[in-house]
Amino acid sequence: MKTDLSKVLNPEQAAAASKIDGPLLIIAGAGSGKTRMITYRIAHMLEEGIDERNILALTFTNKAAKEMSDRIRALVGKPLKELTATTFHSFGLGLLKQYIQHLGYHNDFTLYDTNDNEALIKNCIVSCGYQIPDYNVRTLLSFFSDLKTGRQRMESTEGAIAEIYREWLLTQKAYNVVDFDDLILLPIRIFEEKPWVLEKVQDRYRYIMVDEFQDTSLLQYRFVSMIASRYRNIAIVGDDDQSIYSWRGANYRNIVQFEEDFPERSEFKLERNYRSTGNILKAANALIIHNSERKQKKLWTEEGQGAAISIKHHRDSEAAAYWIANQIRSDIREGTTPGDIGVLVRTNSLITELENIFTEMGIQTRISGGKSFFDRREIRDMLCYLKVLLNSHDDTSLLRIINTPRRGIGRVTIEKLRAAADNENISLFEAIERMSGESGGFSERTQSALRQFQERLRSWRSLSEKAPEHIIERIIADTGYEGMLAEEFPDSPKAVDFRMHGFELLSNALKRYMAKNEGATMKDYITAVSLIGDESEDDDKKVNIMTMHASKGLEFSIVYLAGIEDDIIPSQRALEENPRNIDEERRLFYVAITRARKKLVVNYSDTRITREGEEKSVIPSRFLEEIPAELFKSEEKTPEQIKKEQAAMLRALLEKNRAKMK
């Protein structure tokens, strides 16, 4: 029996879910139940006889993709093993695993993250004869990413930057490496160079649905539109008011591009909100209306007005953190689950003080986007050394450490070794053993470097079997890893100390593991580390502290917005880069407001400590001026007083800025 969509969805949702054929644009406001609509739409498609193999549902996070898959399967009551509900990057990765050989890569390629790529660029800088301290490697990688994806162009093909960029591309290919940009770029290249591959993919995925469409980049849109161009059954779901990722290539104008590319589209708007109270939605609507380039929409709810928005000002940021901590303790005593509380800030730099004071106050926290210890570049380097000692045929780990720190085994040598390994169907280590002699075709210097590398590996392997508790210290000493760090951070001995301390922590962890687990070996420890996941993902005992960007897609019963001050939100840096960034800053604040279900608390301070350690006076964010005063409540001042003070402060700020410009 087919599902009656009108009984499980509201009228707008049902209309969108029942439209299967042709292009479809669905504007879904915050908290409007779009995931529910999407899952019922796909379930409806399956009930109408569309083969699950022909459906492709794309979104932006693994969590969202899993939630979508689970909900569809629960609705349909079938395993749906051939339904593809995944992220853009995972989908691209799957295509590359099938077809990357057509671009000259091997199918067992390695995916590099930011840390890996930065390390690779440093090697390329040295290979080209330049000095690492002369370059900001992170900025260089960002520029290279923009070059690769077409967001920027190289002004000249001559010069050091151009040379390093070419070497980086060649080295990635030599190492059989791709990065996250390549997961979209390379499938597009395959589609262009091998049209039969595109036709095959188009035949497989005849019905496409894209969630969070406002977050797509120009390349991602091109990628998915190429697949959809044949059958034109593509539904996009998005909200231009929540487009906050332009800094990583997202382009909310893709909605306009979609309208031009698919003029025959149908369009629906989902404006009923199922998340927030009326007052919170009134604040959000009043704020976002100040952006002109947007699809007109107005969120509404049947859930009542709810409490007024609390606004609290503090002497300084430390006082604010203590006040928020005390309020959260009170919330928890009154029955709110810690995991249902979110503390949102504009930048990562504001998190540390909150985290430290919360810890001091006995409040467990979960920091969104925090890097795992085992994801740090130097720790990953050391783990790869240990993996090679356990398995010399681990080519991926061997490639990571073969020239880290540099030991005179460069890209050309690695290309020859890989070619020999491929031709003879042997591991890279076996190729090194065979080719390190006089008949290998390498220079005497390279042969010496290869032989020394082998000897070191044998020596370390012997030590790891006899006294594994000392192996990390020995590898550090023998490789000169600390010297490499000193070269990378010549003006920052603290950065070197921090990374060396990481090795100490890793060594101690290995020793503790083997002491606590009778009969455990180093291999057991490496296996345990490899299985580490985010065990706290469903842990409701921790209060969430995160940036506003990281809060996208989440919701909490209670939301505290900390540091809502001008120069922070909107970001002074963003406005200095381009005054038009004010619209995206406003969208970011809109996203933060609409994360709250029942209670929203806004905090700002009178003073804040700068990075230079100086205290400066600050004023409330100008965005608060755009929200009707009657929506706020304050224990200290009336809404009218707050409004007048904010207006006066804003006028003073504007006058100050005008004076600077004269």
VEXDREN-2710 file (C-alpha; in Angstrom, 1 decimal):
% VEXDREN-2710
k/r/px/py/pz
1/MET/0.0/0.0/0.0
2/LYS/1.5/3.4/-1.1
3/THR/2.0/6.1/1.4
4/ASP/-0.4/9.1/1.4
5/LEU/2.1/11.9/1.5
6/SER/-0.7/14.4/2.5
7/LYS/-1.1/12.6/5.8
8/VAL/2.6/12.5/6.8
9/LEU/3.8/15.9/5.4
10/ASN/2.5/19.4/5.4
11/PRO/1.0/20.6/2.1
12/GLU/4.2/22.3/0.9
13/GLN/6.3/19.3/1.8
14/ALA/3.9/16.9/0.2
15/ALA/3.8/18.8/-3.0
16/ALA/7.6/18.8/-3.3
17/ALA/7.9/15.1/-2.3
18/SER/5.3/14.0/-4.9
19/LYS/7.0/15.7/-7.8
20/ILE/9.4/13.1/-9.2
21/ASP/10.2/13.9/-12.9
22/GLY/12.1/16.9/-14.2
23/PRO/14.2/19.5/-12.4
24/LEU/12.9/20.7/-9.0
25/LEU/14.0/23.7/-6.8
26/ILE/13.0/23.4/-3.2
27/ILE/13.8/26.4/-1.0
28/ALA/13.8/25.0/2.6
29/GLY/14.1/27.4/5.5
30/ALA/15.9/26.6/8.7
31/GLY/14.0/23.9/10.8
32/SER/11.4/23.4/8.0
33/GLY/11.6/19.6/8.1
34/LYS/13.5/19.2/4.8
35/THR/15.2/16.0/5.8
36/ARG/11.8/14.5/6.5
37/MET/10.6/15.7/3.1
38/ILE/13.6/14.3/1.4
39/THR/13.3/10.9/2.9
40/TYR/9.6/10.7/2.1
41/ARG/10.3/11.9/-1.5
42/ILE/12.9/9.1/-2.0
43/ALA/10.6/6.5/-0.4
44/HIS/7.8/7.7/-2.7
45/MET/10.1/7.3/-5.7
46/LEU/10.8/3.7/-4.7
47/GLU/7.1/3.1/-4.3
48/GLU/6.5/4.4/-7.8
49/GLY/8.8/1.7/-9.1
50/ILE/12.1/3.6/-9.6
51/ASP/15.0/1.3/-9.2
52/GLU/17.1/2.1/-6.1
53/ARG/20.3/1.8/-8.3
54/ASN/19.1/4.8/-10.3
55/ILE/18.8/7.2/-7.3
56/LEU/21.7/9.4/-6.1
57/ALA/21.2/11.5/-3.0
58/LEU/24.1/13.9/-2.2
59/THR/24.8/16.0/0.9
60/PHE/27.8/17.4/2.7
61/THR/28.6/15.5/5.8
62/ASN/28.9/11.7/6.5
63/LYS/26.5/12.2/9.5
64/ALA/23.8/13.8/7.3
65/ALA/24.2/11.1/4.6
66/LYS/24.0/8.3/7.2
67/GLU/20.9/9.9/8.8
68/MET/19.3/10.1/5.4
69/SER/20.1/6.5/4.5
70/ASP/18.8/5.2/7.8
71/ARG/15.6/7.1/7.6
72/ILE/14.8/6.0/4.1
73/ARG/15.5/2.4/5.0
74/ALA/13.3/2.6/8.0
75/LEU/10.5/4.1/6.0
76/VAL/10.7/1.5/3.2
77/GLY/11.5/-1.5/5.4
78/LYS/14.2/-2.8/3.0
79/PRO/18.0/-2.9/3.2
80/LEU/18.4/-0.8/-0.1
81/LYS/22.0/-1.9/-0.5
82/GLU/22.2/-0.3/-3.9
83/LEU/20.8/3.1/-3.0
84/THR/23.5/5.7/-3.1
85/ALA/23.0/8.3/-0.4
86/THR/26.4/9.9/0.3
87/THR/28.6/13.0/0.3
88/PHE/30.0/14.8/-2.8
89/HIS/33.5/13.8/-1.8
90/SER/32.7/10.2/-1.0
91/PHE/30.8/9.8/-4.3
92/GLY/33.8/11.3/-6.1
93/LEU/36.1/9.0/-4.3
94/GLY/34.0/6.0/-5.4
95/LEU/34.2/7.1/-9.0
96/LEU/38.0/7.5/-8.8
97/LYS/38.4/4.0/-7.4
98/GLN/36.7/2.7/-10.5
99/TYR/38.1/5.0/-13.2
100/ILE/41.2/6.9/-12.1
101/GLN/43.4/4.6/-14.1
102/HIS/42.2/6.5/-17.2
103/LEU/44.2/9.5/-15.9
104/GLY/47.4/7.6/-15.3
105/TYR/47.0/6.9/-11.6
106/HIS/46.8/3.6/-9.9
107/ASN/43.6/2.5/-8.2
108/ASP/45.3/2.1/-4.8
109/PHE/45.9/5.9/-4.5
110/THR/46.3/7.7/-1.2
111/LEU/44.1/10.5/-0.1
112/TYR/46.1/13.4/1.4
113/ASP/44.6/15.8/4.0
114/THR/45.8/19.4/4.8
115/ASN/48.7/18.2/7.0
116/ASP/49.9/15.8/4.4
117/ASN/49.8/18.4/1.7
118/GLU/51.6/20.9/3.8
119/ALA/54.4/18.4/4.4
120/LEU/54.5/17.6/0.7
121/ILE/54.8/21.3/-0.2
122/LYS/57.7/21.7/2.2
123/ASN/59.5/18.9/0.5
124/CYS/58.8/20.5/-2.9
125/ILE/60.2/23.9/-1.7
126/VAL/63.4/22.2/-0.8
127/SER/63.5/20.1/-4.0
128/CYS/63.2/23.3/-6.0
129/GLY/66.2/24.8/-4.1
130/TYR/64.3/27.2/-1.9
131/GLN/64.1/27.7/1.9
132/ILE/61.0/26.7/3.8
133/PRO/61.1/29.7/6.2
134/ASP/60.7/32.0/3.3
135/TYR/57.2/30.8/2.7
136/ASN/53.9/30.5/4.7
137/VAL/53.1/27.0/3.7
138/ARG/49.5/27.1/4.8
139/THR/48.9/30.2/2.7
140/LEU/50.7/28.6/-0.2
141/LEU/48.5/25.5/0.0
142/SER/45.4/27.6/0.1
143/PHE/46.6/29.4/-3.0
144/PHE/47.5/26.2/-4.8
145/SER/44.0/24.8/-4.0
146/ASP/42.5/28.0/-5.5
147/LEU/44.7/27.5/-8.6
148/LYS/43.8/23.9/-9.0
149/THR/40.1/24.5/-8.7
150/GLY/40.1/27.6/-10.9
151/ARG/39.2/30.2/-8.2
152/GLN/42.5/32.0/-8.9
153/ARG/45.0/32.2/-11.8
154/MET/48.7/32.2/-11.7
155/GLU/49.9/35.7/-12.8
156/SER/53.1/34.3/-14.3
157/THR/54.4/30.9/-15.2
158/GLU/57.8/32.0/-14.2
159/GLY/59.2/32.4/-10.7
160/ALA/59.5/30.4/-7.5
161/ILE/55.8/30.0/-6.7
162/ALA/55.0/28.7/-10.2
163/GLU/57.9/26.3/-10.0
164/ILE/56.9/25.0/-6.6
165/TYR/53.3/24.6/-7.8
166/ARG/54.4/22.5/-10.8
167/GLU/56.6/20.4/-8.6
168/TRP/53.8/19.8/-6.1
169/LEU/51.4/18.6/-8.8
170/LEU/54.1/16.3/-10.3
171/THR/55.0/15.0/-6.8
172/GLN/51.3/14.3/-6.0
173/LYS/51.1/12.2/-9.2
174/ALA/54.5/10.5/-8.5
175/TYR/53.3/9.5/-5.0
176/ASN/50.0/8.4/-6.4
177/VAL/48.3/10.9/-4.2
178/VAL/45.0/12.8/-4.5
179/ASP/43.6/15.5/-2.2
180/PHE/40.0/16.6/-1.5
181/ASP/39.9/19.0/-4.4
182/ASP/40.8/16.1/-6.7
183/LEU/37.8/14.2/-5.5
184/ILE/35.7/16.6/-7.6
185/LEU/38.2/17.8/-10.1
186/LEU/39.4/14.4/-11.4
187/PRO/35.9/12.9/-12.0
188/ILE/35.1/16.0/-14.1
189/ARG/38.3/15.4/-16.0
190/ILE/37.4/11.8/-16.6
191/PHE/33.9/12.8/-17.8
192/GLU/35.5/15.2/-20.2
193/GLU/38.2/12.9/-21.5
194/LYS/36.2/9.7/-21.5
195/PRO/32.6/10.6/-22.5
196/TRP/31.6/6.9/-22.3
197/VAL/32.3/7.0/-18.6
198/LEU/30.0/10.0/-18.2
199/GLU/27.3/8.2/-20.2
200/LYS/27.7/5.1/-17.9
201/VAL/27.3/7.2/-14.8
202/GLN/24.3/9.1/-16.3
203/ASP/22.6/5.8/-17.1
204/ARG/23.2/4.6/-13.5
205/TYR/22.0/7.7/-11.7
206/ARG/18.9/8.9/-13.5
207/TYR/17.3/10.6/-10.5
208/ILE/19.5/13.0/-8.5
209/MET/18.8/14.8/-5.2
210/VAL/21.2/17.4/-3.7
211/ASP/20.7/18.6/-0.1
212/GLU/22.2/21.8/1.3
213/PHE/22.6/23.0/-2.3
214/GLN/23.6/26.5/-1.2
215/ASP/26.9/25.0/0.1
216/THR/27.9/23.7/-3.3
217/SER/31.0/25.1/-5.1
218/LEU/31.0/26.0/-8.7
219/LEU/32.9/22.7/-9.4
220/GLN/30.5/20.6/-7.4
221/TYR/27.6/22.1/-9.3
222/ARG/29.3/21.4/-12.5
223/PHE/30.1/17.8/-11.4
224/VAL/26.4/17.0/-10.5
225/SER/24.9/19.0/-13.4
226/MET/27.0/17.0/-15.9
227/ILE/25.5/13.8/-14.5
228/ALA/22.0/15.3/-14.5
229/SER/22.1/16.8/-18.0
230/ARG/20.9/13.7/-19.8
231/TYR/17.8/12.8/-17.9
232/ARG/17.2/16.1/-16.1
233/ASN/15.6/14.5/-13.1
234/ILE/17.4/16.6/-10.5
235/ALA/16.0/18.0/-7.3
236/ILE/18.0/20.6/-5.3
237/VAL/17.1/21.5/-1.8
238/GLY/18.7/24.6/-0.2
239/ASP/18.4/27.9/1.6
240/ASP/20.4/30.8/0.4
241/ASP/19.9/32.4/3.9
242/GLN/22.2/29.7/5.3
243/SER/25.0/30.0/2.8
244/ILE/28.0/30.6/5.0
245/TYR/30.9/28.8/3.3
246/SER/32.2/31.1/0.6
247/TRP/35.7/30.9/2.1
248/ARG/35.8/27.2/1.0
249/GLY/34.3/27.8/-2.4
250/ALA/30.6/27.6/-1.7
251/ASN/28.5/29.8/-4.0
252/TYR/24.9/30.5/-3.1
253/ARG/24.4/32.0/-6.6
254/ASN/24.5/28.4/-7.9
255/ILE/20.7/28.5/-7.2
256/VAL/20.5/31.3/-9.9
257/GLN/22.7/29.2/-12.2
258/PHE/20.4/26.2/-11.6
259/GLU/17.4/28.3/-12.6
260/GLU/19.2/29.3/-15.8
261/ASP/20.4/25.8/-16.7
262/PHE/17.0/24.1/-15.9
263/PRO/14.4/26.7/-16.9
264/GLU/11.6/24.1/-17.0
265/ARG/12.1/23.5/-13.2
266/SER/9.2/23.4/-10.6
267/GLU/9.7/25.4/-7.4
268/PHE/8.5/25.0/-3.9
269/LYS/9.1/26.9/-0.6
270/LEU/9.1/25.3/2.9
271/GLU/8.7/28.1/5.4
272/ARG/7.0/26.4/8.3
273/ASN/9.5/25.9/11.1
274/TYR/9.3/22.9/13.5
275/ARG/12.3/23.8/15.6
276/SER/12.2/27.2/17.3
277/THR/9.8/29.4/19.2
278/GLY/8.0/32.3/17.6
279/ASN/10.3/35.0/19.3
280/ILE/13.4/33.3/18.0
281/LEU/12.0/33.1/14.5
282/LYS/10.9/36.8/14.6
283/ALA/14.5/37.7/15.5
284/ALA/15.9/35.6/12.7
285/ASN/13.4/37.0/10.1
286/ALA/14.0/40.6/11.2
287/LEU/17.8/40.1/10.9
288/ILE/18.0/38.4/7.5
289/ILE/15.6/40.7/5.8
290/HIS/18.5/43.2/5.6
291/ASN/20.1/41.0/3.0
292/SER/18.9/42.0/-0.5
293/GLU/20.2/39.2/-2.7
294/ARG/18.0/36.3/-1.4
295/LYS/14.9/34.3/-2.1
296/GLN/12.1/35.9/-0.2
297/LYS/10.8/33.7/2.6
298/LYS/9.5/34.1/6.2
299/LEU/9.8/31.4/8.8
300/TRP/6.7/30.8/10.9
301/THR/5.6/28.3/13.6
302/GLU/2.5/27.1/15.3
303/GLU/4.4/26.4/18.5
304/GLY/3.8/29.7/20.3
305/GLN/6.0/32.7/21.0
306/GLY/8.0/31.2/23.8
307/ALA/10.4/33.1/26.1
308/ALA/12.0/36.4/25.1
309/ILE/15.6/36.3/24.0
310/SER/17.9/37.0/27.0
311/ILE/20.7/39.5/26.5
312/LYS/23.5/39.9/29.0
313/HIS/26.5/42.2/29.0
314/HIS/29.7/41.6/31.1
315/ARG/32.7/43.5/32.3
316/ASP/35.0/41.3/30.2
317/SER/35.2/38.0/28.3
318/GLU/36.4/36.1/31.4
319/ALA/33.4/37.4/33.4
320/ALA/31.2/36.3/30.5
321/ALA/32.6/32.8/30.5
322/TYR/32.1/32.4/34.2
323/TRP/28.5/33.7/33.9
324/ILE/27.7/31.3/31.1
325/ALA/29.2/28.4/33.0
326/ASN/27.1/29.2/36.1
327/GLN/23.9/29.5/33.9
328/ILE/24.7/26.1/32.3
329/ARG/25.1/24.5/35.7
330/SER/21.7/25.9/36.6
331/ASP/20.2/24.6/33.3
332/ILE/21.6/21.1/34.0
333/ARG/20.2/21.2/37.6
334/GLU/16.8/22.1/36.2
335/GLY/16.9/19.0/33.9
336/THR/18.4/20.1/30.6
337/THR/20.8/17.4/29.2
338/PRO/24.3/18.8/28.8
339/GLY/24.4/17.6/25.2
340/ASP/21.3/19.7/24.5
341/ILE/23.2/22.9/25.3
342/GLY/25.2/24.8/22.7
343/VAL/27.7/27.6/23.2
344/LEU/28.4/29.2/19.9
345/VAL/31.2/31.7/19.0
346/ARG/32.3/33.4/15.8
347/THR/35.9/32.2/15.8
348/ASN/38.0/29.4/17.2
349/SER/40.1/31.9/19.2
350/LEU/37.2/32.4/21.5
351/ILE/36.8/28.8/22.4
352/THR/39.9/28.3/24.6
353/GLU/38.9/30.6/27.4
354/LEU/35.4/29.1/27.5
355/GLU/36.8/25.6/27.5
356/ASN/39.2/26.2/30.3
357/ILE/36.7/28.0/32.6
358/PHE/34.1/25.3/31.9
359/THR/36.6/22.7/32.9
360/GLU/37.5/24.6/36.0
361/MET/33.8/24.7/36.9
362/GLY/33.4/21.0/36.4
363/ILE/31.5/21.1/33.1
364/GLN/32.5/18.5/30.6
365/THR/32.7/19.9/27.1
366/ARG/32.8/18.7/23.5
367/ILE/34.7/21.0/21.1
368/SER/33.5/20.8/17.6
369/GLY/36.3/20.4/15.0
370/GLY/39.0/19.7/17.5
371/LYS/41.9/17.8/16.0
372/SER/42.6/14.3/17.4
373/PHE/46.1/13.8/18.8
374/PHE/46.6/11.0/16.3
375/ASP/45.8/13.3/13.4
376/ARG/48.7/15.6/14.1
377/ARG/51.2/15.5/11.3
378/GLU/54.2/14.5/13.4
379/ILE/52.3/11.8/15.2
380/ARG/51.1/10.4/11.9
381/ASP/54.7/10.4/10.6
382/MET/55.8/8.3/13.7
383/LEU/52.9/5.9/13.4
384/CYS/53.8/5.3/9.8
385/TYR/57.4/4.5/10.9
386/LEU/56.0/2.0/13.3
387/LYS/53.7/0.5/10.7
388/VAL/56.6/0.0/8.3
389/LEU/58.6/-1.8/11.0
390/LEU/55.6/-4.1/11.5
391/ASN/55.0/-4.6/7.8
392/SER/57.6/-3.5/5.3
393/HIS/55.1/-4.1/2.4
394/ASP/52.9/-1.2/3.6
395/ASP/53.6/1.0/0.6
396/THR/51.4/3.8/1.8
397/SER/53.2/4.3/5.1
398/LEU/56.6/3.8/3.4
399/LEU/55.9/6.6/0.9
400/ARG/55.0/8.9/3.8
401/ILE/58.3/8.4/5.6
402/ILE/60.8/7.6/2.8
403/ASN/62.0/11.2/2.7
404/THR/60.6/12.5/6.0
405/PRO/62.9/14.0/7.3
406/ARG/64.7/14.5/4.0
407/ARG/67.4/11.9/3.3
408/GLY/68.2/12.5/-0.4
409/ILE/65.5/10.2/-1.8
410/GLY/63.6/12.6/-4.1
411/ARG/60.6/12.5/-6.5
412/VAL/62.5/11.1/-9.5
413/THR/63.9/8.3/-7.4
414/ILE/60.5/7.4/-6.0
415/GLU/59.0/7.4/-9.5
416/LYS/61.6/4.9/-10.7
417/LEU/61.1/2.7/-7.6
418/ARG/57.3/2.7/-8.1
419/ALA/57.6/1.9/-11.8
420/ALA/59.9/-1.1/-10.9
421/ALA/57.5/-2.2/-8.2
422/ASP/54.6/-2.1/-10.6
423/ASN/56.4/-3.9/-13.4
424/GLU/57.6/-6.7/-11.2
425/ASN/54.5/-6.8/-9.0
426/ILE/56.5/-6.4/-5.8
427/SER/56.3/-4.0/-2.8
428/LEU/58.1/-0.7/-2.8
429/PHE/60.5/-1.9/-0.1
430/GLU/61.4/-4.9/-2.2
431/ALA/62.1/-2.6/-5.1
432/ILE/64.4/-0.6/-2.9
433/GLU/66.3/-3.7/-1.9
434/ARG/66.7/-4.7/-5.6
435/MET/67.6/-1.3/-6.9
436/SER/69.9/0.1/-4.2
437/GLY/72.9/-1.7/-5.8
438/GLU/75.1/-0.6/-8.7
439/SER/72.7/-2.2/-11.2
440/GLY/69.8/-0.1/-10.0
441/GLY/70.6/2.8/-12.3
442/PHE/70.8/5.4/-9.5
443/SER/73.7/7.7/-8.7
444/GLU/76.1/6.7/-6.0
445/ARG/74.6/9.3/-3.6
446/THR/71.1/7.9/-4.1
447/GLN/72.3/4.3/-3.7
448/SER/73.9/5.3/-0.4
449/ALA/70.7/7.0/0.8
450/LEU/68.6/3.9/-0.1
451/ARG/71.1/1.5/1.6
452/GLN/71.2/3.6/4.7
453/PHE/67.4/3.8/4.8
454/GLN/67.2/0.0/4.6
455/GLU/69.8/-0.4/7.3
456/ARG/68.0/2.0/9.6
457/LEU/64.7/0.1/9.1
458/ARG/66.4/-3.2/10.0
459/SER/68.0/-1.7/13.1
460/TRP/64.7/-0.2/14.3
461/ARG/62.8/-3.4/13.6
462/SER/65.3/-5.3/15.7
463/LEU/64.9/-2.8/18.6
464/SER/61.1/-2.8/18.3
465/GLU/61.1/-6.5/18.8
466/LYS/63.5/-6.4/21.8
467/ALA/62.6/-3.2/23.5
468/PRO/59.6/-1.5/21.9
469/GLU/59.3/1.0/24.7
470/HIS/62.4/2.7/23.4
471/ILE/61.7/2.6/19.6
472/ILE/60.2/6.1/19.3
473/GLU/63.1/7.8/21.0
474/ARG/65.6/5.9/18.8
475/ILE/63.7/6.9/15.6
476/ILE/63.7/10.5/16.6
477/ALA/67.4/10.5/17.3
478/ASP/68.4/8.6/14.2
479/THR/66.3/10.6/11.8
480/GLY/67.1/14.0/13.1
481/TYR/63.4/14.8/13.3
482/GLU/63.9/17.6/15.8
483/GLY/66.3/19.3/13.5
484/MET/63.8/19.2/10.7
485/LEU/61.2/20.9/13.0
486/ALA/63.8/23.5/13.9
487/GLU/64.3/24.3/10.2
488/GLU/60.5/24.6/9.7
489/PHE/60.0/26.8/12.8
490/PRO/63.3/28.8/13.1
491/ASP/61.5/31.6/14.9
492/SER/59.3/29.5/17.1
493/PRO/61.1/27.2/19.5
494/LYS/57.8/26.7/21.3
495/ALA/56.3/25.2/18.2
496/VAL/59.2/22.7/18.1
497/ASP/58.8/21.9/21.8
498/PHE/55.1/21.3/21.4
499/ARG/55.6/18.8/18.6
500/MET/58.5/17.0/20.4
501/HIS/56.3/16.8/23.5
502/GLY/53.8/15.0/21.3
503/PHE/56.3/12.2/20.7
504/GLU/56.8/12.0/24.4
505/LEU/53.1/11.6/24.9
506/LEU/53.0/8.9/22.2
507/SER/55.9/7.0/23.7
508/ASN/54.3/7.1/27.1
509/ALA/51.0/5.9/25.7
510/LEU/52.7/3.0/24.0
511/LYS/54.4/2.1/27.3
512/ARG/51.2/2.3/29.3
513/TYR/49.3/0.2/26.8
514/MET/51.8/-2.6/26.9
515/ALA/52.0/-2.4/30.7
516/LYS/48.3/-2.6/31.2
517/ASN/47.6/-5.3/28.6
518/GLU/49.5/-8.4/29.5
519/GLY/51.2/-9.9/26.5
520/ALA/50.4/-6.9/24.3
521/THR/52.8/-6.0/21.5
522/MET/53.5/-2.9/19.6
523/LYS/51.3/-4.2/16.8
524/ASP/48.4/-4.5/19.2
525/TYR/48.8/-0.8/20.1
526/ILE/49.0/0.3/16.5
527/THR/45.8/-1.7/15.8
528/ALA/44.1/-0.1/18.7
529/VAL/45.1/3.4/17.5
530/SER/43.8/2.6/14.0
531/LEU/40.4/1.8/15.4
532/ILE/40.0/5.0/17.4
533/GLY/36.9/6.8/16.5
534/ASP/34.8/9.7/17.8
535/GLU/33.5/7.8/20.8
536/SER/31.9/11.0/22.2
537/GLU/29.7/11.6/19.1
538/ASP/26.5/10.5/21.0
539/ASP/27.7/11.5/24.4
540/ASP/25.0/13.6/26.0
541/LYS/27.1/14.3/29.1
542/LYS/29.1/17.1/27.4
543/VAL/28.1/20.7/26.7
544/ASN/28.9/21.7/23.1
545/ILE/31.3/24.6/22.4
546/MET/31.6/25.3/18.8
547/THR/32.0/28.0/16.1
548/MET/28.9/29.2/14.4
549/HIS/30.1/27.6/11.2
550/ALA/30.4/24.2/12.9
551/SER/26.8/24.5/14.3
552/LYS/25.3/24.4/10.8
553/GLY/22.7/21.6/10.7
554/LEU/22.6/21.2/14.4
555/GLU/20.0/22.3/17.0
556/PHE/19.9/22.6/20.8
557/SER/17.2/23.3/23.4
558/ILE/19.4/26.1/24.8
559/VAL/21.9/28.2/22.8
560/TYR/24.3/30.7/24.3
561/LEU/25.9/33.1/21.8
562/ALA/29.2/34.4/23.3
563/GLY/31.2/37.3/22.1
564/ILE/28.5/39.0/20.1
565/GLU/30.5/42.2/19.6
566/ASP/31.3/44.3/16.6
567/ASP/34.6/43.3/14.9
568/ILE/33.9/39.7/16.0
569/ILE/30.4/39.3/14.4
570/PRO/30.5/40.8/11.8
571/SER/34.2/39.9/11.5
572/GLN/36.5/42.9/11.1
573/ARG/38.8/40.8/9.0
574/ALA/36.0/39.7/6.7
575/LEU/34.8/43.2/6.1
576/GLU/38.4/44.5/5.5
577/GLU/38.7/41.8/2.8
578/ASN/35.5/42.9/1.2
579/PRO/32.7/45.1/2.6
580/ARG/30.2/43.0/0.8
581/ASN/31.0/40.1/3.2
582/ILE/28.6/41.8/5.6
583/ASP/25.8/39.7/4.0
584/GLU/27.5/36.4/4.7
585/GLU/28.3/37.5/8.2
586/ARG/24.6/38.3/8.7
587/ARG/23.7/34.9/7.3
588/LEU/26.2/33.3/9.8
589/PHE/24.5/35.1/12.7
590/TYR/21.1/34.0/11.3
591/VAL/22.3/30.4/11.3
592/ALA/23.5/30.8/15.0
593/ILE/20.1/32.2/16.1
594/THR/18.1/29.4/14.4
595/ARG/20.0/26.6/16.2
596/ALA/18.0/27.4/19.3
597/ARG/14.7/25.5/20.0
598/LYS/13.5/27.0/23.3
599/LYS/16.0/29.4/24.8
600/LEU/18.4/31.9/23.2
601/VAL/20.9/33.9/25.3
602/VAL/23.1/36.6/23.8
603/ASN/26.3/37.7/25.6
604/TYR/28.7/40.6/24.9
605/SER/31.4/42.3/26.9
606/ASP/32.6/45.8/27.6
607/THR/36.2/45.0/27.1
608/ARG/38.2/42.2/25.5
609/ILE/41.9/41.2/25.5
610/THR/43.6/41.5/22.1
611/ARG/46.1/39.1/20.7
612/GLU/48.8/41.5/21.7
613/GLY/47.6/41.2/25.3
614/GLU/46.1/44.7/25.4
615/GLU/42.6/45.4/26.8
616/LYS/40.3/47.3/24.5
617/SER/36.8/48.6/24.7
618/VAL/34.2/46.8/22.5
619/ILE/30.6/47.4/21.7
620/PRO/27.7/45.1/20.9
621/SER/27.3/43.7/17.4
622/ARG/25.6/46.0/15.0
623/PHE/23.4/43.0/14.1
624/LEU/21.6/43.3/17.5
625/GLU/20.5/46.7/16.3
626/GLU/18.5/45.0/13.5
627/ILE/16.5/42.9/15.9
628/PRO/13.3/44.5/17.5
629/ALA/14.1/45.5/21.1
630/GLU/10.8/44.0/22.3
631/LEU/12.1/40.5/21.5
632/PHE/14.9/40.9/24.2
633/LYS/14.8/40.7/27.9
634/SER/17.4/41.9/30.3
635/GLU/17.7/41.7/34.1
636/GLU/19.8/44.9/34.1
637/LYS/18.2/47.2/31.6
638/THR/14.9/47.6/29.7
639/PRO/14.9/46.6/26.0
640/GLU/14.5/50.3/25.2
641/GLN/17.6/51.2/27.1
642/ILE/19.6/48.5/25.5
643/LYS/18.4/49.7/22.1
644/LYS/19.3/53.3/22.8
645/GLU/22.7/52.3/24.1
646/GLN/23.4/50.1/21.1
647/ALA/22.4/52.8/18.7
648/ALA/24.6/55.3/20.5
649/MET/27.5/52.9/20.5
650/LEU/27.0/52.1/16.8
651/ARG/26.9/55.8/15.9
652/ALA/30.1/56.4/17.8
653/LEU/31.8/53.5/16.0
654/LEU/30.7/54.8/12.6
655/GLU/31.9/58.3/13.5
656/LYS/35.2/56.9/14.6
657/ASN/35.6/54.9/11.3
658/ARG/34.7/58.0/9.3
659/ALA/37.3/60.0/11.1
660/LYS/39.9/57.3/10.3
661/MET/39.0/57.5/6.6
662/LYS/39.5/61.3/6.4
END
